[in-house]
């Protein structure tokens, strides 16, 4: 199979199901940003971090491929007129969201309470987490904009929301694990 197809040379691409849309379509922006997010998660996973974090990040990457497939599918082509699924697309489940919440709770139990916002940084791995969190928030913003135009499974929106929270808590936990300094943001008084 060749990587290049030449079918996008005029600025369009095909959704799962065959519908062609402009490459700047909000749906393409949404799943393209999820793909970018997945790549940044790979960057975190490649750092010298505990195997349990690497394992969960691998699971998250798998879920992001699922999420990307959902976003890359033309909703009109996904189901038949009788409501049955035409395309076999996996789903994001409540259990996927609960897993992120459980992991955050576990990490938070090992951390001092957060009393202020924190400045991103302190260690390269922590900085990668914060960059990834920001990309996740952008993916969430794009997915919610798409949802307003063409409703998508709300589990997609919930997962992206929880994932950005998870990445923030992971950044704090890695700051702790790596003995890096967590710098509190204390606004200057005027």
PyMOL commands that set and color helices and strands:
alter all, ss='L'
color gray80, all
select helices_A, chain A and resi 26-45+51-71+75-78+94-109+124-149+154-177
alter helices_A, ss='H'
color red, helices_A
select strands_A, chain A and resi 12-14+20-22
alter strands_A, ss='S'
color yellow, strands_A
deselect
rebuild
show_as cartoon
